[in-house]
Each structure stands twice: as structure tokens, then as C-alpha cells.
Amino acid sequence: MITTTNETGYYKFTNVEVEEYYLNFTKLRYEDYSTELTVQSGKTKEGISISKQYSRSSILCERCPTHFM
């Protein structure tokens, strides 16, 4: 899933399956930023704070790889 932030850094993903994800923020001429996110059933996740420098940046949301023992 890919989205773009607005001028204030706000972004939204909808209809996301329950899972662990990586959010990867990228913007030309800025260092990339990544964080992990766990989506729970019936919950809305808000308040993942990013620096304003990532306004109008691209966000890639991808599932975390399965960990094997």
C-alpha cells in the first residue's frame, strides 16, 4: 500500500488487515524514515508522529516478514 502525506504530514490508510507492518517514509533530498506498526482488529491507530519535513512525502506500508525460529 502506498499513500502520500498532505502539507501538514497527515496520511491515512484504510481497510488494513490485522498484521504487523513497516511504514517507510521517503522524500527527495531527505533521509528515509521507517517505523513498525501493529494493526489490531476493530481499532484505529492514530498519532504516529513524523517530522514536518516529511510533509508531501510518499509512505509505503508493507507487512513485516514472518519470523522463523
C-alpha positions in Angstrom: 0.0 0.0 0.0 1.3 3.4 -0.8 -0.1 6.9 0.1 1.2 10.5 0.2 1.1 12.9 3.2 -0.5 16.3 2.8 1.2 19.6 3.5 1.0 19.1 7.3 2.2 15.4 7.2 -1.3 13.8 7.6 -1.8 10.5 5.9 -4.3 7.7 6.0 -4.6 4.0 5.1 -8.0 2.3 5.1 -9.1 -1.3 5.1 -5.8 -2.6 6.5 -5.7 -6.2 7.6 -4.7 -7.2 11.1 -0.9 -7.7 10.9 2.5 -6.1 11.8 3.7 -3.6 9.2 6.7 -1.4 8.4 5.9 2.2 7.4 8.6 3.7 5.2 8.6 7.4 4.7 10.6 8.8 1.7 11.1 12.3 0.4 13.6 13.5 -2.2 16.7 15.0 -0.5 15.7 13.8 2.9 16.9 10.7 4.9 14.3 7.9 4.7 12.5 7.1 8.0 10.9 3.7 9.0 8.9 2.5 11.9 6.9 -0.6 12.8 3.2 -0.6 13.4 0.8 -3.3 14.7 -2.8 -3.2 13.4 -5.4 -4.7 15.7 -8.9 -5.8 14.8 -11.5 -3.1 15.2 -9.0 -0.5 16.2 -8.0 2.8 14.7 -4.3 3.7 15.0 -3.7 7.4 15.3 -0.9 9.6 16.4 2.1 8.1 14.6 4.2 11.3 14.7 6.6 12.2 12.0 8.7 15.3 11.4 7.0 18.0 9.4 9.9 17.6 6.9 8.0 14.6 5.6 5.0 16.6 4.5 4.1 15.7 1.0 6.2 12.6 1.2 5.5 9.1 0.0 4.7 6.3 2.5 5.0 2.6 1.7 3.2 0.3 4.1 4.3 -3.3 3.9 3.9 -6.4 6.0 6.7 -7.3 8.3 8.4 -10.6 7.3 7.4 -13.7 9.2 10.0 -14.6 11.8 11.1 -18.2 11.8 12.8 -19.9 14.8 
